[in-house]
Amino acid sequence: MAPIIKAPIRRDRIRIINGGFGWIDHRLVRDRYLDRCPPAALALYLFLVTVGDADGVSYWGGAAICERLNLGKAELKHARNILTEADLVAYEKPIYQILSLPKHPVQS
């Protein structure tokens, strides 16, 4: 079997960082955080990573988040609870903060 050559498929569409930038820690996959989160929690996490400042802080309101993610208020609350229980996000209305990942994954 020939080795896979890792190269961009669309060189005309290579990402360029303009303005803000958020990253997602690879340990979310490696330490299986993603396995424990339903789609709504994953969508909320991605949204918060994207809109957060350099400290991971954002203050988007619940109604705006629900509209952007097509979630109901109860779904948003449930997703937020999952993320806070997993120690991925801190929340004190109206502030969200994406947290650095704990050294050891929080067991659900």
LUMKOLZA-189963 format. One record per residue (C-alpha): x, y, z; residue number from 1. Coordinates in steps of 0.001 Angstrom, whole numbers, always signed. Example, Ala and Ser with C-alpha at 12.3 -4.5 7.8 and 13.67 -1.06 7.14 Angstrom:
! residues 2
{px = +12300; py = -4500; pz = +7800; dovex = 1}
{px = +13670; py = -1060; pz = +7140; dovex = 2}
This chain:
! residues 108
{px = +0; py = +0; pz = +0; dovex = 1}
{px = +1404; py = +3366; pz = -1023; dovex = 2}
{px = +1764; py = +6018; pz = +1700; dovex = 3}
{px = -859; py = +8732; pz = +1725; dovex = 4}
{px = +527; py = +12099; pz = +708; dovex = 5}
{px = -997; py = +14818; pz = +2860; dovex = 6}
{px = -1513; py = +17911; pz = +734; dovex = 7}
{px = -4290; py = +20448; pz = +259; dovex = 8}
{px = -6965; py = +19329; pz = -2171; dovex = 9}
{px = -7946; py = +22896; pz = -3116; dovex = 10}
{px = -4868; py = +25101; pz = -3054; dovex = 11}
{px = -7034; py = +28047; pz = -4064; dovex = 12}
{px = -8968; py = +27674; pz = -793; dovex = 13}
{px = -6226; py = +27296; pz = +1846; dovex = 14}
{px = -7359; py = +28957; pz = +5084; dovex = 15}
{px = -5980; py = +32386; pz = +5799; dovex = 16}
{px = -6539; py = +33885; pz = +9221; dovex = 17}
{px = -8114; py = +37328; pz = +8878; dovex = 18}
{px = -8897; py = +39160; pz = +12104; dovex = 19}
{px = -9889; py = +36804; pz = +14902; dovex = 20}
{px = -8808; py = +33242; pz = +15317; dovex = 21}
{px = -10011; py = +30376; pz = +17455; dovex = 22}
{px = -8481; py = +26946; pz = +17715; dovex = 23}
{px = -9761; py = +23630; pz = +18902; dovex = 24}
{px = -7479; py = +21486; pz = +21041; dovex = 25}
{px = -6773; py = +18074; pz = +19504; dovex = 26}
{px = -7249; py = +16505; pz = +22931; dovex = 27}
{px = -10995; py = +16935; pz = +22409; dovex = 28}
{px = -10681; py = +13973; pz = +20057; dovex = 29}
{px = -7768; py = +12124; pz = +21661; dovex = 30}
{px = -9232; py = +12256; pz = +25190; dovex = 31}
{px = -12700; py = +11420; pz = +23838; dovex = 32}
{px = -14504; py = +14582; pz = +24973; dovex = 33}
{px = -16384; py = +14648; pz = +21671; dovex = 34}
{px = -17695; py = +11134; pz = +22273; dovex = 35}
{px = -19569; py = +12321; pz = +25352; dovex = 36}
{px = -21223; py = +15366; pz = +23810; dovex = 37}
{px = -24469; py = +15379; pz = +21831; dovex = 38}
{px = -24615; py = +17413; pz = +18601; dovex = 39}
{px = -26145; py = +20505; pz = +20261; dovex = 40}
{px = -23294; py = +20674; pz = +22804; dovex = 41}
{px = -20720; py = +20276; pz = +20031; dovex = 42}
{px = -22377; py = +23022; pz = +18008; dovex = 43}
{px = -22390; py = +25333; pz = +21028; dovex = 44}
{px = -18737; py = +24583; pz = +21768; dovex = 45}
{px = -17711; py = +25300; pz = +18169; dovex = 46}
{px = -19730; py = +28512; pz = +18191; dovex = 47}
{px = -18161; py = +29694; pz = +21457; dovex = 48}
{px = -14653; py = +28857; pz = +20257; dovex = 49}
{px = -15321; py = +30852; pz = +17108; dovex = 50}
{px = -16780; py = +33961; pz = +18748; dovex = 51}
{px = -14558; py = +34049; pz = +21845; dovex = 52}
{px = -11771; py = +36567; pz = +22288; dovex = 53}
{px = -8113; py = +35686; pz = +22948; dovex = 54}
{px = -9080; py = +34562; pz = +26482; dovex = 55}
{px = -11948; py = +32425; pz = +25187; dovex = 56}
{px = -14525; py = +34866; pz = +26569; dovex = 57}
{px = -17737; py = +35872; pz = +24807; dovex = 58}
{px = -21032; py = +37370; pz = +25853; dovex = 59}
{px = -23505; py = +36362; pz = +23195; dovex = 60}
{px = -27044; py = +36284; pz = +24513; dovex = 61}
{px = -29085; py = +33107; pz = +24674; dovex = 62}
{px = -31640; py = +34260; pz = +22096; dovex = 63}
{px = -28922; py = +35090; pz = +19566; dovex = 64}
{px = -27158; py = +31763; pz = +20143; dovex = 65}
{px = -30434; py = +29865; pz = +19795; dovex = 66}
{px = -31147; py = +31661; pz = +16528; dovex = 67}
{px = -27662; py = +31030; pz = +15107; dovex = 68}
{px = -27613; py = +27362; pz = +16112; dovex = 69}
{px = -31311; py = +26661; pz = +15548; dovex = 70}
{px = -31780; py = +25544; pz = +19158; dovex = 71}
{px = -34604; py = +26012; pz = +21597; dovex = 72}
{px = -33952; py = +27587; pz = +25008; dovex = 73}
{px = -34124; py = +24199; pz = +26756; dovex = 74}
{px = -31705; py = +22675; pz = +24217; dovex = 75}
{px = -29258; py = +25536; pz = +24764; dovex = 76}
{px = -29462; py = +25132; pz = +28541; dovex = 77}
{px = -28915; py = +21371; pz = +28264; dovex = 78}
{px = -25943; py = +21825; pz = +25889; dovex = 79}
{px = -24429; py = +24443; pz = +28204; dovex = 80}
{px = -24868; py = +22149; pz = +31225; dovex = 81}
{px = -23114; py = +19298; pz = +29427; dovex = 82}
{px = -20182; py = +21552; pz = +28529; dovex = 83}
{px = -19869; py = +22970; pz = +32038; dovex = 84}
{px = -20120; py = +19515; pz = +33647; dovex = 85}
{px = -17378; py = +18290; pz = +31291; dovex = 86}
{px = -15277; py = +21267; pz = +32479; dovex = 87}
{px = -14995; py = +22616; pz = +28932; dovex = 88}
{px = -16904; py = +25873; pz = +29443; dovex = 89}
{px = -17514; py = +28241; pz = +32336; dovex = 90}
{px = -20749; py = +30214; pz = +32347; dovex = 91}
{px = -21934; py = +33105; pz = +34482; dovex = 92}
{px = -24785; py = +34883; pz = +32738; dovex = 93}
{px = -24119; py = +36560; pz = +30311; dovex = 94}
{px = -20459; py = +35513; pz = +30065; dovex = 95}
{px = -19148; py = +32296; pz = +28512; dovex = 96}
{px = -15518; py = +31224; pz = +28716; dovex = 97}
{px = -13924; py = +28365; pz = +26798; dovex = 98}
{px = -11607; py = +26727; pz = +29335; dovex = 99}
{px = -8254; py = +25119; pz = +28769; dovex = 100}
{px = -8751; py = +21376; pz = +28852; dovex = 101}
{px = -8195; py = +19724; pz = +32222; dovex = 102}
{px = -5076; py = +17560; pz = +32577; dovex = 103}
{px = -7350; py = +14553; pz = +32982; dovex = 104}
{px = -10781; py = +14318; pz = +31344; dovex = 105}
{px = -13731; py = +14763; pz = +33666; dovex = 106}
{px = -15657; py = +11485; pz = +33868; dovex = 107}
{px = -19321; py = +11742; pz = +32989; dovex = 108}
